[in-house]
Each structure stands twice: as structure tokens, then as C-alpha cells.
Amino acid sequence: MFRIMAAAFAGVALVSSSPAIAAPDFGYVYTAGTEERGETEVSLWATHRAGKDAGHYDAQDYKLELERGITDRFGVAAYAKFASHHVRGLAGEFQAVDRNFAFQGLSAEFKYQLRAPKNGRLGVAVYAEPGWSRISKVTGQKADEYELELKAIVQKNFAHDRLTWAANLTLEPEWEREHEVMSPGVAIGETEKELAIEVSTGLSYNVARGWWIGAEGRYHSVYPDWTDGLHRENYAVYAGPSVHYSAGEWAITATWLPQLFGSPSRAGSSLEFDDHEKSELRLKLSREF
């Protein structure tokens, strides 16, 4: 399916002949804009995460999103999530997994724009996304996960709206109940609490009609047992290029983020591998109605 998304990206860019100028999308960073009242957008997200310090690890996250503008400032969306995991030869919490494609879970999105990024003003929006998953994103093991993703979003446009900067502060508390099989027919479960804090930013420039070229960066950190105090377990920093193309009702975005550094790292490496991968590649295909 990831190959299908890549082919769609190339196809839309080649055959679309009437692109329209619009604000860019980023792969990871959210902008302050919302869908207009009565407008609907369908999006397909595909993210490829690969590489640990040893063994073999590659995972794909897929999201099918339906977004609707309730007012010109308030929008809602629903997601169906799917995942693939291929894991072998890793230590610790990682067990061997070979799953090509499976239903992962559901989530909803609520986004409210406090101020539009117009006439040189700073745009501001807030965002909430409750979700449920039946497969752990990191390990690929079966686990019931409940999360609440909260974002503060800012955006500012420069150079007559040809240059867009956006930044997000994300808090994501999560409750996970893993199911460990002790013997045939016997399983035990344990609930873990975890908080992820992320700061992300992106800058994109309109280089040609419909085309935006830029870069994104992310700082992602993990805090276990967060209700007993904040004690950071690990973090990773990512940065890389981002490309967005808008062709009227169609749009496509691609972002590649290699991990630059993280902690704690293993001997001979500056990267963090317990909750993070060496690199991520995300494609997003959208259609407005």
C-alpha cells in the first residue's frame, strides 16, 4: 500500500495541469487553517518507519481521514487507522512480529481556529484528538491503547503569503494495557501510563504555482508514569525536507525525517532506539469536496 501511495504522489504531480495557489500542508506540523463551513476533505496518510540499532525493524502506519468544516473556524474529523510491522532480532520489549496489514484503531479530531493567519497576523489554533488502538505503534504487539493528543498551533505567513512558518506544541498522555500470553489460554495484562511531549516546526516556500518546498523538525520525548511526576525516559530530534503540491481540489505532501540525535543512545551511536526509529517517511494524499 505504501508503494501505491508513492505512485499516486508521482502521478498527481505529473498529470495535474491546473494547479491553484493555496497554503501548504506539512507532513508532521499542523497549520492554523481549518476547512471552510460545509467543505469536506478525504485524506490518506502513509508513514514508513525504519531502523533500530540491531536486527530488523520496519513499520507502516496508515490513516484514512474524513474531515468536515462545521464553521469557518471549527472542524471535526474521524480516522480509521491501520498498521504493518516486521520486527525480528531485537532485544528488550521487542518480540518477533510479521504482520503485513491490520486494523489498528480509531480516533477523532476537533480543531478550533482562534485567529486566522491573515494580513501578517499570527494565526492560532487549538486541537484535540482522542483515540484508541489495538496494536502498539512501537512494538507491533497487541495492546489496548487510549490516548489524548492536544496541540497548540501557531502559523505566520511572510513575503505576501509565499513563505509559511508553523509550529506546534503537543502533549499526548497515553494509557496502554498489554496482553502477555503466559501459556495457552492464559494471559495477563498490565496498564502503563506514558506521556509524550513534542515540539515541531516547519518552514515552506512557494517556489512555483502549486509547489511548496521546505523543511520540518521535531523534538519528541517520552515520560513514563507521568502522574507520579515528569521524569524523561528518552528523546529524539528529527529534521528533513518537505514537499507539498496543490492542484485545485487535489493535494499531495511528502516529508522525510531522519533522526539526527537522541538520548539515551547506545555505544557507538548518537541515536535513541527504544521509542524512535532511524528515519520516517510520510506521504499524504488529499481530495476536497
N, C-alpha and C positions, 0 to 999 in steps of 0.2 A: 504493500500500500504506500510505503514511503517513496518507492520508485514512481508510482503513479502520480503522487503529488509533485515530484521533481519534474516529470514530463509535462504536467499541467502548467507549471511555472514557465517553462520554456515555450510551450505552445501559446499561452495567452500573450506573452511578450512579443512573439513573432507575428501573430495574426491580427492583433488588435490594431485598427487603423485610425481610430478617432479618440485618442486619449484626452482626458479632461484634467485640468489643474485642480488639485484637491490637497488638503493637509495630509501628511504622510502617516502611515502606520509604522510602528516598530514591532520587532519580533517579541520582545520581552517588556519594554517600557510602555505604559499606558499613557495616552494623551488625555487632555481635559474635555475633548469633544464627546458628544452623545448623538445618537440617531435622532433625526427630526421627528416630530409628532406624526404617528401613523406610518412611519417608514420601518421596513423590516430588512434585516441583513442575515444571511446564512453564511457561516464560515466553517472551513475545515482546517484544523491545526494538526501538524505532524512534527514531532520533535524526536530527533535521534540523539541519544546519549551514549557515549562510548568511552571505554578505557578506565581501568583501575591500575594499581601498582603491580598486580600479578594476575595470572590466569586469564580468563576471557570474560569480558562484560560488554554487552550491548543491549540497549533497551530502546523501545519506541513508545512514545505517548501520543495518542490520537484524541482529538476533541471535535465533536460536531456541535456547533453553536447556532442557536436561533435567538436573535436579538431584536427587540421591538422598542421603538420610541413611544413612550406614553405621553410625554410632553416634550417641548423643545429642550428641556433641561434634565429630564428624568427618563432613564431607560432601564429595561429589565432584559434578562437573557436566561436561557436554560442550556445546559451542556450535557451531552452523553459522552462518557469517557471510555476509551479502550486502550489496551496496552499489550506490548510484546516484551518478553525477557529471554535472554540467552546468557546464562551465568554458569561458569564452571571454573574449578581450580582456584577459588578464593577462600580465604580463611575467615574466622570470626563468625558474624551473624549470617554470612552468605552461604546458602546451600545451592546445590546444582538445580537449575531451572531451565527448561527448554519449552517455552510457550510462544507460539507464533502470533496468536491474536486472540484476545479475550475481552469480554465486557468488564470494565473496571469499576464504574460508578457513575454518579450523577452529581450535578451541582447547579446552583442558581446564582445569578449576578444582579446586583442592584447598584446603579451608578447615578449620582446626582451632581450636576454642574452648578457650583456656587457662583462662578463668574466665567464668562466666555473670554478666550484669548483674542480679543479684537482691539484694533486701534492702539497697538503697542502695550495693552494691559496684560498683566499676568493672569492667566487662566487658572482656575482652581476647581477641583472636583474631589468627591469622596466616593468610596467604592466598598461594597461588602459582598463576599461570595461564600455562603455556607456550602459544604459539600460532604459527600460520603463516598468511600472507596472500599472495595472488597479485595483489592490486591495492593500490596505495598509498592509504592513507586520505586524505592531504592532497591530492595531485596528481591522483589518479584514474588514473595511468598504470600499466601492467602492471609489476610488480616482485615479486620473491620476498622476503618479509619474515619474519624469525624473531624472536620477542620472548619475554621472560620478565617477566611482571608480578608484582611482590612487594609485598604490603601488610602493614602493621601497623595493626590496627584497635582502637580503644577506644570504649566506649559507657558512658554513665551515665544512669540514669533518675532523675527528680525528681518531686515532687508526687504521690506514690503511683502512679508509673509513667505519669502523664498527660503528662509532659514528657520527651522523649528527646533527648539530645545524643550525637553520634557524631563521630569524627574519624579520618582515615586519613593515613598516610604511605606513598606509593607510589614505588617505584623500578622503572623499566621499561627495561632495556637492549634494544636492537634492532639487528639486522643486516639490511641491505637491499641487494639486488642488483638494480639497474635494468637493463632491456634497451633500449638505444637502437638503432633501425634506421638504419644508415648509408646503405644502398642496398637495393634489392630482394634479399632472400635473405641479406643481410649485416647482422649485429647484433653489438654489443659490450656487454659487461657490466662493471659496476664495483661493488664491495662497499663500502658505507658503514656505519660504526658510529655509533650515536646513543643517548644516554641521556636519558630523560625523568624528571624528579623532580616529584612533585605532592604538595601538602598540601591536603587538603579537609576541610570540616567542615559539619555540618548540625544544625539545631535544629527540633524539631517538637512541636506541642502537640495533644492530643486534645480538639478543640472540641465534638464530639458523638459519639455511638456510631458507631464505624466510620470517622469522619472525623478526619484529622490535617492541620493547616496549619502550614507552617514555611518555612524558608529554607535555602539551601545556598550555599557559597562554595568556590572553587577557585583555587589558585595553581599554574600549570603552567609548567615551564621545560624548555628543551632544551639538551643539552650534546653537541656533535659530537665524534667521535674520543675518546671518554671513556677509552679505555685508555691514552691518552697524557697524561692529566691533565684535571681538570674546568675547563672554560672555558665559561661560559654564553653561548650564542648569542642566546637570546631568552627572554622570559617573558610571560605574560598572566594577569590576575586577572579572574575571573568571579564574579558573585553574583546571586541571584534567588530567586523564590518556588518553593515545592514543595508539592504537594497529594497526599495518599495516602488511598485509600478501601478498606476491607476489608469484604467481605460473605461471611463464613464462608470457604468454600474459594476464592472469587474475590478478587482484589485488583487495584487499578489505581493507578498513580503517574504524575504529570506534573510535570516540572521545566523551568523556563525560565531560562537563564543568559545574559544579555548580558555582553559584555566591558566591564569598567569602565576598565581601562587596561593598557598593556603597553609593552615596550621590546625592541628599538629601534622607534621609531614614525616615521612619515613626516611631512613638513611639513604643518602644519595639522591633525594628528590626534594623539591620545594612545594609540592602539591599535596592537597588533602584528599583522601580517597574513601573515607568511611561513608560520608553522605554526599560526596561530589564525584563527578567524572572528569576525565581529561578534557573533554570538549562536548559541546552541544551544537546541533544544527537544527534550526526551526524554519519550517515553511508554513505560510498561512495563505489560503485562497478564499476570497470573499465575493459575495454577489448580493447586491442591494435590489430590493423590490419596492 
